[in-house]
Every structure is written in structure tokens, then in C-alpha cells.
Amino acid sequence: MNKLFLLLSFIFGSLLLTQLPVQADANFSIKKNENQYQTKDASFYDLLIPTDSTAQLSLTISNNESQTNKFKVSLYNGLTNNLGQISYAAPSRATLPFPSTSTTLSQLNAETTEVEIAENQSKEVLLNLTRPSVSSPGIILGAIHVSKVPNNVEQEENKNQKIVNHYSAEIPVVIRTQPSSTAQLDLQLTEVTAGVTNKNKSGILAKLANPTSWVMPHLSISTKVYQQDNNNKLLYQSTDENLDMAPHSTFDYSVPAKTKLKAGHYYLDLVAKSGKNTWHFTEKFTVSSKQVKEIANNSVQKKNSYWWLLWFLLLIPIFVILLYLYRRRKKKTKENN
């Protein structure tokens, strides 16, 4: 019996381990070098480049592996992810909702540089940035993105595993358009709909937009969702603090559904604050039966139900075996007595 339990424990442990993400050390590092246009002492680039001038951004890449590696260096654009945090993405993935009034960092240099570095060596990489004629105050936000090019062995390993390791690092870049100016913040609510939240569960999504050329810092959001079909009953509510938004970006603020989402008419009340600024939005919206079905199929609740069903189907034969062995052992004990 003890051997059987050890075997079953090993099986369950193996199943659980397959759900854990793979983590690995990138084995390289990057460092910002001094720049004549740097405005303050910081670990990132904070630059005031004269209009229509070209500046060189210098960084050092250190290859800490005992083999020669190649690295790609490019400029990524700032965006706001659905957790309400500033992140950076390649130009193809970081589309701006206000393209006619904004300039992205990748537009200042769209080239990708590839550099080869010998084992345990470092190399300086230079990127040219030509600042456009921008008269309105604000910043251009992005990052220098460095990624390791997989070698032949790593490429072969990636083919055989579901989780692919991407070795990359970033240094944020801020380009200021004027020496000093007061941030003029603004926030917009552009859409409210039912959907899958940032935690892969069903809920309400309020799309918020920062149409300005400034970072929206220390943003706090308090949201309530009422069900109009049920005497405007308070159904869901959510509060978050210390969120940040990149310039000219949007994100879907999530209000998780604490109860099963149903089709009907709803009403959202959202209050957002950043510094001395306060915004109050109200919006009516409708959730259709089709949306409820699609959300249920795409959310973690549906996936979890299949997972528990699988566990249940695995447990049935195990319990049958254990019951059989228990009765068999009990029968032998009686015969010996």
C-alpha cells in the first residue's frame, strides 16, 4: 500500500510540475552610458535633444556566457498594458490610438541593429535619434530593447517545448520636447463592454485612454457596476491604486464579475484620480447572450471546469484500485486469523 501511495504522489506531482512556467537566466546584461543631452542623473535615458538635431544613444552589452552570441538592438514604443502598468512593445504591436497627433520613439530610428559579442566580452552599441520638429510640450516614451538571438541548440530546444524562453532586456528612453513645462493631464472613457479580464475571468472592461503627451502617474480608479434590469442593484465593484499610463495609450480596466455574468442592461460609474485631477465617467451598456457564451468559453472558468473534470476522471480508477487493494488485504487478514 505504501508503495502505491508513493507512486500516486509521484504521478500527481509530475502533473502539477507541468503547469509551472519555465524560467531561465538570460546570461547577459546591458548598461546605459553617459549622454550629453541627459537632463538628470537616472538609470534610464532622460533627454532634451535640440529640434532637428541627431543624438547618439550609447549602451554597453555584456555577454556573460562562455560562447559567442548575437544580440538584436531596436527601439520599442511605450504603451499601457491591461494591468495598468507602462510597458514597451515592438512598433507592430504598439499601435497608438491617436496617430495623427503623436510621435513614437521607433519613428526616430526604425532600424534594428545586430551585434556579435565574443564569450565573456562587452561591446558598445550606438543608436542615432533624430528629434522631429515638435512644438507642443510633452514627452516621447519608449525603450531600447535588446534580445539575444537563439543559437542552433536553443532553436532546436524551443521547437520541442510549449514555453519558449526569450532572453531580452530594456532601458527606458524619455525624449522631452521642451526644457520645462507643466503636465496637462487628460483621461477619456472610450468604451464599456463585457469581456475576459486581465486575470482571464469574466467581467466588465472599461477602456480608458490617455490622449496627452504625458505619463499619467499614480492613477487610482474606483468603479461600480449596477444592473439596470434589477432596480439598479450594485452588482460588481473594483478599486485599484498606483496605476500608470503611457502617453497616447489605452488599456482595458477590468472589473471582475463576482457572480455569474448574465445578459442584460448595465450601468457603470467610474471615478479616476491622478494628482489633483479627478475624472468621473458614467456609461450605460448592454450585455448580449452571445457575449455571455463567448466569454464563458474563453475565460478561465471554462478551462478550470475541464481541468477539474480531468482530475475527476483520473481519480475514479485510482479510488477503485485502492478500494480493491483494501478489501483484498482485509480478506487476507481474516483468513490468517
FIVEX-602092 format. One line per field, with one value per residue: residue in three letters; chain; x, y, z of N, C-alpha, C in turn. Coordinates in steps of 0.2 Angstrom, whole numbers, m for minus. Each point is the difference from the previous one (the first is absolute). Layout:
N
resn <- [ALA; ...]
chain <- [A; ...]
n_x <- [X; ...]
n_y <- [Y; ...]
n_z <- [Z; ...]
ca_x <- [X; ...]
ca_y <- [Y; ...]
ca_z <- [Z; ...]
c_x <- [X; ...]
c_y <- [Y; ...]
c_z <- [Z; ...]
This chain:
337
resn <- [MET; ASN; LYS; LEU; PHE; LEU; LEU; LEU; SER; PHE; ILE; PHE; GLY; SER; LEU; LEU; LEU; THR; GLN; LEU; PRO; VAL; GLN; ALA; ASP; ALA; ASN; PHE; SER; ILE; LYS; LYS; ASN; GLU; ASN; GLN; TYR; GLN; THR; LYS; ASP; ALA; SER; PHE; TYR; ASP; LEU; LEU; ILE; PRO; THR; ASP; SER; THR; ALA; GLN; LEU; SER; LEU; THR; ILE; SER; ASN; ASN; GLU; SER; GLN; THR; ASN; LYS; PHE; LYS; VAL; SER; LEU; TYR; ASN; GLY; LEU; THR; ASN; ASN; LEU; GLY; GLN; ILE; SER; TYR; ALA; ALA; PRO; SER; ARG; ALA; THR; LEU; PRO; PHE; PRO; SER; THR; SER; THR; THR; LEU; SER; GLN; LEU; ASN; ALA; GLU; THR; THR; GLU; VAL; GLU; ILE; ALA; GLU; ASN; GLN; SER; LYS; GLU; VAL; LEU; LEU; ASN; LEU; THR; ARG; PRO; SER; VAL; SER; SER; PRO; GLY; ILE; ILE; LEU; GLY; ALA; ILE; HIS; VAL; SER; LYS; VAL; PRO; ASN; ASN; VAL; GLU; GLN; GLU; GLU; ASN; LYS; ASN; GLN; LYS; ILE; VAL; ASN; HIS; TYR; SER; ALA; GLU; ILE; PRO; VAL; VAL; ILE; ARG; THR; GLN; PRO; SER; SER; THR; ALA; GLN; LEU; ASP; LEU; GLN; LEU; THR; GLU; VAL; THR; ALA; GLY; VAL; THR; ASN; LYS; ASN; LYS; SER; GLY; ILE; LEU; ALA; LYS; LEU; ALA; ASN; PRO; THR; SER; TRP; VAL; MET; PRO; HIS; LEU; SER; ILE; SER; THR; LYS; VAL; TYR; GLN; GLN; ASP; ASN; ASN; ASN; LYS; LEU; LEU; TYR; GLN; SER; THR; ASP; GLU; ASN; LEU; ASP; MET; ALA; PRO; HIS; SER; THR; PHE; ASP; TYR; SER; VAL; PRO; ALA; LYS; THR; LYS; LEU; LYS; ALA; GLY; HIS; TYR; TYR; LEU; ASP; LEU; VAL; ALA; LYS; SER; GLY; LYS; ASN; THR; TRP; HIS; PHE; THR; GLU; LYS; PHE; THR; VAL; SER; SER; LYS; GLN; VAL; LYS; GLU; ILE; ALA; ASN; ASN; SER; VAL; GLN; LYS; LYS; ASN; SER; TYR; TRP; TRP; LEU; LEU; TRP; PHE; LEU; LEU; LEU; ILE; PRO; ILE; PHE; VAL; ILE; LEU; LEU; TYR; LEU; TYR; ARG; ARG; ARG; LYS; LYS; LYS; THR; LYS; GLU; ASN; ASN]
chain <- [A; A; A; A; A; A; A; A; A; A; A; A; A; A; A; A; A; A; A; A; A; A; A; A; A; A; A; A; A; A; A; A; A; A; A; A; A; A; A; A; A; A; A; A; A; A; A; A; A; A; A; A; A; A; A; A; A; A; A; A; A; A; A; A; A; A; A; A; A; A; A; A; A; A; A; A; A; A; A; A; A; A; A; A; A; A; A; A; A; A; A; A; A; A; A; A; A; A; A; A; A; A; A; A; A; A; A; A; A; A; A; A; A; A; A; A; A; A; A; A; A; A; A; A; A; A; A; A; A; A; A; A; A; A; A; A; A; A; A; A; A; A; A; A; A; A; A; A; A; A; A; A; A; A; A; A; A; A; A; A; A; A; A; A; A; A; A; A; A; A; A; A; A; A; A; A; A; A; A; A; A; A; A; A; A; A; A; A; A; A; A; A; A; A; A; A; A; A; A; A; A; A; A; A; A; A; A; A; A; A; A; A; A; A; A; A; A; A; A; A; A; A; A; A; A; A; A; A; A; A; A; A; A; A; A; A; A; A; A; A; A; A; A; A; A; A; A; A; A; A; A; A; A; A; A; A; A; A; A; A; A; A; A; A; A; A; A; A; A; A; A; A; A; A; A; A; A; A; A; A; A; A; A; A; A; A; A; A; A; A; A; A; A; A; A; A; A; A; A; A; A; A; A; A; A; A; A; A; A; A; A; A; A; A; A; A; A; A; A; A; A; A; A; A; A; A; A; A; A; A; A; A; A; A; A; A; A]
n_x <- [4; 6; 2; m6; m1; 6; m2; m6; 4; 4; m5; m4; 6; 0; m7; 1; 6; m4; m3; 6; 0; 4; 5; 3; 7; m1; 4; m3; 3; m4; 3; m3; 2; 5; m5; 2; m5; 4; m6; 1; 3; 0; m3; m4; m2; 2; m2; 3; m2; 4; m5; m2; 2; 6; m3; 5; m4; 4; 1; 2; 1; m1; 4; m4; m1; 2; m4; 1; m3; m6; 0; m6; 1; m5; m4; m3; m7; m1; m3; m7; 2; m4; 6; 0; 5; 5; 0; 4; m1; 1; 2; 1; 2; 3; m6; 0; m4; 5; 0; m5; 0; 2; 5; 2; 3; m4; m4; 4; m1; m2; 6; 1; 4; 5; 2; 6; 0; 6; 2; m4; m3; 2; m5; 2; m7; 0; m5; m1; m1; m5; 0; m7; m3; 0; m5; m4; m1; 5; m1; 5; m4; 5; 4; 6; m2; 2; 0; 1; 4; m5; 4; 4; 3; 0; 1; 5; 3; 0; 3; 3; m1; m5; 4; 0; 6; m1; 6; m2; 2; m2; 1; m4; m3; 1; m4; 2; m6; 0; 4; m6; m5; m6; 0; m3; m3; m2; m6; 0; m7; 3; 0; m6; 3; m4; 4; 5; 1; 4; m5; m2; m3; m6; m2; 1; 0; 3; m1; 5; 0; 7; m4; 3; 4; m4; 4; m5; 3; 2; m2; m5; m4; m6; m3; m6; m3; m5; m4; m1; 1; 4; m4; 5; 0; 4; 4; 4; 5; 4; 5; 3; 7; 3; m5; 3; m1; 2; 4; m6; m3; m2; m4; m2; m3; 2; m7; 3; m3; m2; m5; m4; 3; m5; m4; 0; m3; 6; 3; 5; 3; 4; 4; 4; 5; 3; 4; m1; 1; m6; m2; m6; 0; m6; m2; m6; m1; 0; m2; 2; m5; 2; 0; m6; m3; 2; m2; m6; 0; 1; m4; 3; m6; m1; 6; m2; m5; 3; 4; m5; m3; 6; 1; m7; 1; 5; m4; m5; 5; 3; m6; m1; 6; m1; m6; 3; 6; m4; m5; 5; 3; m7; m1; 7; m1; m6; 2; 5; m5]
n_y <- [m6; 0; m6; m2; 2; m2; m5; 0; 1; m5; m4; 1; m1; m5; m1; 1; m4; m4; 3; m1; 7; 0; 0; 5; 0; 6; 1; 6; 5; 6; 5; 5; 3; 4; 6; 3; m3; m4; 0; m6; m1; m5; m6; 5; 0; 6; 1; 5; m2; 4; 4; m6; m2; m3; m4; m2; m6; 0; m6; m3; m5; m4; m4; m3; m2; m6; 3; 0; 6; m1; 7; 0; 6; 2; 5; m1; 0; 5; m4; m1; m5; m6; 0; 5; m3; 4; m2; m4; 2; m5; 4; m6; 0; 5; m1; 6; 2; 4; m4; 4; m1; m5; 0; m6; m3; m5; 5; 1; m7; m2; 2; m6; 1; m4; m2; m2; m3; 0; m6; 2; 3; 6; 3; 6; 2; 3; 4; 2; 5; 1; 5; m1; 4; 0; 4; m5; 2; m4; m7; m3; m5; m4; m4; 0; m4; m4; m3; m5; 0; m4; m3; m4; 0; 6; 1; m5; 3; 6; m3; m2; 6; 0; 0; 6; m1; 6; 1; 5; 6; 5; 6; 3; 3; 6; 2; 5; 3; 1; 5; 3; m4; 2; m6; 0; m2; m6; m2; m5; m1; m4; m5; m2; m6; m5; m4; m2; 0; 4; m3; 1; 5; m2; 5; 6; 2; 4; 2; 1; 7; 0; 5; 1; 4; m1; m2; m5; 4; m5; m3; 2; m6; 3; m6; 1; m6; 3; m4; 3; m7; 1; 5; 0; m6; 1; m1; 4; 0; 5; 0; 4; 0; 5; 2; m2; 5; m3; 4; 3; m2; m6; m1; m6; 5; m5; m2; m4; m5; 2; 2; m5; 1; 4; m1; 6; 5; 3; 2; 4; 0; 4; 0; 5; m1; 6; 0; 7; m4; 1; m6; 2; m7; 0; m6; 0; m7; m4; m5; m3; m4; 2; 6; m1; m3; 5; 5; m4; m1; 6; 0; 1; 3; 1; 3; 3; 1; 1; 4; 2; 0; 3; 4; 2; 1; 3; 4; m1; m1; 6; 3; m2; 2; 6; 1; m2; 4; 5; m2; 0; 5; 3; m3; 1; 6; 0; m2; 5; 4]
n_z <- [0; 4; m4; 0; 6; 0; m3; 4; 5; m3; m1; 6; 3; m5; 1; 7; 0; m4; 5; 3; 0; m6; 4; m3; 1; m1; 5; 0; 0; 2; m2; 2; m5; 2; 0; m5; m2; 4; 2; 3; 6; m4; 1; m2; m7; 2; m6; m1; m6; m2; m2; m4; 6; m1; 4; 3; 0; 5; m1; 5; m4; 6; m4; 4; m6; 0; m3; m6; 1; m4; 0; 1; m3; 3; m2; 6; m1; 4; 4; 1; 4; 0; 3; m4; m4; 1; m6; m3; m7; m5; m5; m2; 6; 0; m3; m3; 5; 0; m6; m1; 6; m2; 4; m3; 5; m2; m1; 6; 0; m6; 0; m2; 6; m4; 6; m2; 6; 1; 2; 5; m5; 0; m2; m2; 1; m6; 2; m6; 3; m5; 4; m1; m4; 7; m1; 0; 6; 3; 0; m2; 2; 1; m3; 2; m5; 4; m5; 3; m5; 0; 3; m4; 5; 1; m7; 0; 5; m3; m5; 5; 1; 4; 5; m4; 2; 2; m1; 4; m2; 4; m3; 5; m5; 3; m5; 3; m1; 6; 2; 1; 1; 1; 3; m5; 5; m3; 1; m4; 1; m4; 4; 1; 2; m1; 4; m2; 6; 3; 4; m7; 3; 0; m4; 2; m6; 3; m6; 3; m2; m1; m2; 5; 0; 6; 5; 1; 5; 4; m5; 3; 0; 1; m1; m2; 0; m3; 2; m6; m2; 5; m2; m5; 1; 5; m5; m3; 4; m2; 4; m4; 2; 0; m4; m6; m4; m6; m2; m2; 6; 0; 5; 1; 3; 4; 0; 4; m3; 6; m5; m2; m6; 0; m5; m2; 3; m1; 5; m3; 6; m3; 5; m3; 3; m1; 5; m2; m5; m1; m2; m2; m1; m4; m1; m4; 1; m5; 3; m5; m2; m6; 2; 4; m5; m4; 4; 1; m7; 0; 5; 6; 1; m6; 0; 6; m3; m6; 4; 4; m6; m3; 5; m1; m7; 2; 4; m5; m5; 2; 2; m6; m2; 4; m3; m6; 0; 2; m4; m4; 3; 0; m6; m2; 3; m2; m6; 1; 2]
ca_x <- [m4; 4; 3; m5; m1; 6; m1; m5; 2; 5; m4; m3; 5; 3; m5; 0; 6; m1; m4; 4; 4; 7; 4; 8; 4; 2; 7; 3; m2; 1; 2; m1; 6; m1; m2; 1; m7; m4; m3; 1; 3; m5; 2; m3; 2; m5; 4; m2; 4; m2; m4; 3; 6; 0; 4; 2; m1; 5; m1; 4; m3; 5; m2; 3; 0; 6; m1; m2; m7; m2; m6; m4; m1; m5; m4; m6; m4; m3; m7; m2; m3; m6; 1; 1; 7; 4; 4; 3; m2; 2; m4; m6; m5; m2; m3; m2; m7; 0; 6; 1; 3; 6; 6; 2; 7; 3; 0; 6; 5; m4; 5; 2; 7; 2; 7; 3; 4; 4; m1; 2; 3; m5; 0; m4; m4; m2; m6; m1; m7; m1; m6; m4; m3; m6; m1; m5; 3; m2; 5; 0; 2; 1; 5; 5; m1; 6; m2; 5; m2; 2; 5; m3; m2; m6; m6; m3; m4; m6; m5; m2; m3; m6; 2; 7; 4; 2; 5; m1; 1; m2; 2; m5; 2; m4; 2; m4; 0; 1; 5; m4; m7; m5; m4; m7; m2; m6; m2; m7; m3; m2; m4; m2; m3; 2; 6; 5; 4; 8; 1; m3; m7; m6; m1; m2; 6; m1; 6; 2; 5; 4; 2; 6; 7; 3; m2; m5; 3; m4; m7; m5; m6; m5; m5; m6; m4; m7; m5; m6; m6; m2; 0; 6; 3; 7; 1; 7; 4; 7; 4; 8; 4; 7; 0; 3; m1; 5; m3; m3; m1; m6; 0; m6; m1; m4; m4; m2; m7; m1; m5; m1; m2; m6; m2; m4; 2; 4; 2; 7; 2; 7; 4; 7; 4; 7; 2; m5; m5; m6; m4; m6; m3; m5; m1; m4; 2; m4; 3; m5; 1; 5; 6; 1; 3; 7; 5; 1; 5; 7; 3; 3; m5; m1; 6; 0; m5; 3; 5; m3; m3; 5; 2; m5; 0; 6; m1; m4; 3; 4; m4; m2; 6; 1; m5; 1; 6; m2; m5; 4; 4; m4; m2; 5; 1; m5; 2; 5; m2]
ca_y <- [6; 6; 1; 3; 7; 3; 0; 4; 7; 2; 2; 7; 5; 1; 3; 7; 3; 2; 6; 5; 3; m1; 6; m1; 6; 2; m1; 6; 6; 6; 6; 7; 5; 7; 3; 8; 3; m2; 5; m1; m6; m5; m6; m1; 6; 5; 5; 6; 1; 6; m1; m1; m2; m7; m2; m7; m3; m5; m5; m5; m7; m5; m7; m3; m7; m2; m1; 6; 0; 6; 4; 5; 6; 4; 4; m2; 6; m1; m1; m2; m7; 0; 0; 7; 1; 2; m5; 2; m5; 1; 4; m4; m2; 6; 4; 6; 2; 7; 1; 6; 6; m3; m3; m6; 0; m4; 4; 4; m4; m7; m6; m5; m1; m6; 0; m6; 1; m6; m2; 4; 7; 6; 4; 6; 1; 7; 1; 7; 3; 6; 3; 3; 7; m1; 7; 0; m3; m7; m4; m6; m6; m6; m4; m4; m8; m4; m8; m5; m4; m7; m4; m6; m5; 3; 0; m7; m1; 4; m4; m6; 2; 5; 7; 2; 5; 6; 3; 7; 5; 6; 6; 5; 6; 5; 6; 6; 4; 7; 0; 0; 2; m3; m5; 1; m7; m1; m7; m1; m7; m1; m6; m5; m6; m7; m3; m4; 5; m1; m6; m5; m2; 4; 7; 6; 4; 8; 2; 7; 2; 6; 3; 6; m1; m1; m6; 1; m4; m1; 0; m4; m1; m3; m1; m3; m2; m1; m4; 4; m4; m2; 6; 3; m4; 0; m7; m1; 6; m1; 5; m1; 6; 0; m2; 5; 0; 3; 5; m2; m7; m2; m7; m3; m1; m6; 0; m7; m2; m4; m5; m2; 6; m1; 5; 5; 7; 2; 7; 0; 7; 0; 6; m1; 6; 0; 6; 4; m1; m5; m1; m4; m2; m4; m3; m5; m4; m6; m6; m5; m7; m2; 2; m4; m7; 0; 1; m6; m4; 3; 2; m5; m4; m5; m4; m3; m5; m5; m3; m3; m6; m5; m3; m5; m7; m3; m3; m5; m7; m1; m2; m7; m4; 0; m4; m7; m2; 0; m5; m6; 0; m2; m7; m4; 1; m5; m7; m2; m1]
ca_z <- [0; 1; m6; m4; 2; m2; m8; m2; 2; m5; m6; 1; 0; m7; m4; 2; m2; m7; m1; 2; m6; 0; 1; m2; 0; m7; m1; m2; 3; m4; 4; m3; 0; 1; m6; 1; 1; 6; 4; 7; 1; 0; m2; m6; m4; 1; m5; m3; m6; m4; m6; m6; 1; 1; 6; 0; 6; 1; 5; 0; 1; 2; m1; 6; m1; m2; m8; m4; m1; m3; 3; m4; 4; m4; 4; 2; 2; 7; 0; 6; m1; 3; 7; 1; 1; m7; m3; m7; m5; m7; m4; m3; 5; 4; m4; 4; m2; m2; m4; m4; 5; 4; m3; 4; 0; m6; m6; 0; m2; m1; m2; 5; m1; 3; 2; 3; 5; 2; 6; 6; m3; m1; m6; 0; m6; m1; m4; m2; 1; m3; 3; m5; 2; 4; 4; 6; 6; 1; m1; m5; 4; m2; 3; m4; 1; m2; 1; m2; m5; 2; m4; m3; 5; 3; m5; 0; 7; 0; m4; 4; 6; m1; 3; m3; 4; m4; 4; m2; 5; m2; 4; m2; m3; 0; m4; 2; m5; 3; 6; 6; m1; 5; m3; m1; 0; m3; 0; m4; 0; m7; m1; 6; m3; 4; m3; 5; 4; 0; 4; m4; 3; m3; 4; m3; m3; m1; m4; 2; m5; 2; m6; 1; m1; 6; 4; 5; 6; 6; m2; 4; m4; 4; m4; 2; m6; 3; m4; m1; 0; 7; 4; 1; 5; 0; m2; 1; 1; 0; 1; m1; 1; m3; m7; m4; m7; m4; m5; m6; 0; 3; 3; 2; 8; 1; 6; 0; 2; 6; m1; m7; m4; m4; m5; 3; 0; 6; 1; 3; 3; 1; 2; m1; 3; m1; 3; 2; m5; 1; m5; 2; m6; 1; m6; 0; m5; m1; 0; m4; 2; m4; 4; 6; m3; m2; 6; 4; m3; 0; 7; 4; 3; m5; 0; 6; 0; m4; 4; 5; m3; m1; 6; 2; m4; 2; 7; 0; 0; 6; 5; m1; 2; 7; 4; m2; 4; 7; 1; m1; 6; 6; m1; 2; 8; 3; m1; 5; 7]
c_x <- [4; 3; m5; m1; 6; 0; m5; 2; 5; m4; m3; 5; 3; m5; 0; 6; 0; m4; 5; 4; 7; 3; 7; 3; 2; 8; 3; m3; 1; 1; m1; 7; m2; m2; 0; m7; m4; m2; 1; 3; m5; 2; m2; 2; m6; 3; m4; 4; m2; m4; 4; 8; 1; 5; 2; m1; 5; m2; 5; m3; 6; m3; 4; 0; 7; 0; m1; m7; m2; m6; m3; m2; m5; m4; m7; m4; m4; m8; m2; m3; m6; 0; 0; 7; 3; 4; 2; m1; 3; m5; m6; m5; m2; m3; m3; m8; 0; 6; 1; 3; 6; 6; 3; 8; 3; 0; 6; 6; m3; 5; 1; 8; 1; 7; 2; 5; 4; m2; 3; 3; m6; 1; m4; m4; m3; m7; m1; m8; 0; m6; m4; m1; m6; 0; m4; 4; m2; 7; m1; 3; 1; 6; 5; m1; 6; m2; 6; m3; 1; 5; m4; m3; m6; m6; m3; m4; m7; m6; m3; m4; m6; 2; 7; 3; 2; 5; 0; 1; m2; 3; m5; 3; m5; 3; m4; 0; 1; 4; m4; m7; m4; m4; m8; m3; m8; m2; m7; m2; m3; m5; m1; m3; 2; 5; 4; 5; 7; 2; m3; m7; m5; 0; m2; 7; m1; 7; 2; 6; 3; 2; 5; 7; 4; m1; m5; 2; m5; m8; m4; m6; m5; m6; m6; m4; m7; m4; m6; m7; m2; 0; 6; 4; 8; 2; 8; 4; 8; 4; 8; 3; 7; 1; 4; m2; 5; m4; m3; m2; m7; 1; m7; 0; m5; m4; m2; m7; 0; m5; 0; m2; m6; m1; m5; 3; 3; 2; 6; 1; 7; 3; 7; 4; 8; 2; m6; m6; m5; m4; m6; m4; m6; m2; m5; 2; m4; 5; m4; 2; 5; 7; 2; 3; 7; 4; 1; 4; 7; 3; 3; m5; m1; 6; 1; m5; 2; 6; m2; m3; 5; 3; m5; 1; 7; m1; m4; 3; 5; m3; m3; 5; 2; m5; 0; 5; m2; m4; 4; 5; m4; m2; 5; 1; m5; 2; 6; m2; m5]
c_y <- [6; 2; 3; 7; 4; 1; 6; 7; 3; 2; 7; 5; 2; 4; 8; 4; 3; 6; 6; 3; m1; 7; m1; 6; 2; 0; 6; 6; 6; 6; 6; 3; 7; 3; 8; 3; m3; 6; m1; m7; m6; m6; m1; 7; 5; 6; 6; 1; 6; m2; m1; m2; m8; m2; m7; m3; m6; m5; m6; m7; m4; m7; m4; m8; m2; m2; 7; 1; 7; 3; 5; 6; 5; 4; m2; 6; m1; m1; m2; m6; 0; m1; 7; 2; 2; m5; 2; m6; 2; 5; m4; m1; 6; 6; 6; 1; 7; 1; 7; 5; m3; m3; m5; 0; m4; 4; 4; m4; m7; m6; m5; m2; m7; 0; m7; 1; m7; m2; 4; 6; 5; 4; 6; 0; 7; 0; 7; 2; 7; 3; 4; 7; m1; 6; m1; m4; m7; m4; m6; m5; m6; m4; m3; m7; m4; m8; m4; m5; m8; m4; m7; m5; 3; 0; m7; m2; 3; m4; m6; 2; 5; 7; 1; 5; 6; 4; 7; 5; 7; 6; 5; 6; 6; 6; 6; 5; 8; m1; m1; 2; m4; m5; 1; m7; 0; m7; m1; m7; m1; m6; m4; m6; m6; m3; m5; 5; m2; m6; m6; m3; 5; 7; 5; 4; 7; 2; 7; 2; 7; 3; 5; m3; m1; m7; 2; m4; m1; 0; m5; 0; m4; m1; m4; m2; m2; m4; 4; m4; m2; 6; 4; m3; 1; m7; m2; 7; m2; 6; m1; 6; m1; m3; 6; m1; 3; 6; m3; m8; m2; m7; m2; m1; m5; 1; m8; m1; m5; m6; m2; 6; m2; 5; 5; 7; 2; 8; 0; 7; m1; 7; m2; 6; m1; 7; 4; m1; m6; 0; m5; m2; m4; m3; m6; m5; m7; m6; m5; m7; m3; 2; m5; m7; 1; 1; m6; m5; 2; 1; m6; m5; m7; m5; m4; m6; m7; m3; m4; m7; m5; m3; m5; m7; m3; m4; m6; m7; m1; m2; m7; m5; m1; m4; m7; m3; m1; m6; m7; m1; m2; m7; m4; 0; m5; m7; m2; m1; m6]
c_z <- [0; m7; m5; 1; m2; m8; m2; 2; m5; m7; 0; 0; m6; m3; 2; m3; m8; 0; 2; m6; 1; 1; m1; 1; m7; m1; m4; 3; m5; 5; m4; 1; 0; m7; 2; 0; 6; 5; 7; 1; 1; m3; m8; m4; 1; m4; m2; m6; m4; m6; m6; 1; 1; 6; 0; 7; 1; 5; 0; 1; 2; m1; 6; m1; m3; m8; m3; m1; m4; 3; m5; 4; m4; 5; 0; 2; 6; m1; 7; 0; 4; 8; 2; 2; m7; m2; m7; m4; m6; m3; m3; 6; 4; m4; 5; m2; m2; m5; m3; 5; 4; m4; 4; 0; m6; m6; 0; m3; m1; m1; 6; m1; 3; 1; 3; 5; 2; 7; 6; m2; 0; m6; 0; m7; 0; m4; m1; 1; m3; 3; m5; 3; 3; 5; 6; 6; 1; m1; m5; 4; m3; 3; m5; 2; m3; 1; m3; m6; 1; m4; m3; 6; 4; m4; 0; 7; 0; m5; 4; 7; m1; 2; m3; 4; m5; 4; m3; 7; m3; 4; m3; m3; 0; m4; 1; m6; 2; 6; 6; m1; 5; m4; m1; m1; m2; 0; m3; 1; m7; m1; 6; m3; 5; m4; 4; 3; m1; 4; m3; 3; m3; 5; m5; m2; m1; m4; 2; m5; 3; m7; 0; m1; 6; 3; 5; 6; 6; m1; 5; m3; 5; m5; 3; m6; 3; m6; m1; 0; 7; 5; 1; 6; m1; m1; 1; 1; 1; 1; 0; 1; m3; m7; m4; m7; m4; m5; m6; 0; 3; 3; 2; 8; 1; 7; 0; 2; 5; 0; m7; m4; m4; m5; 3; m1; 6; 0; 4; 3; 2; 2; 0; 3; m2; 2; 2; m5; 1; m6; 2; m7; 2; m7; 0; m6; 1; m1; m4; 2; m4; 4; 6; m2; m2; 6; 4; m3; 0; 7; 3; 3; m4; 0; 6; 1; m3; 4; 5; m2; m1; 7; 3; m3; 2; 7; 1; 0; 6; 6; 0; 1; 7; 4; m1; 5; 8; 2; m1; 6; 6; 0; 2; 7; 3; m1; 4; 7; 1]
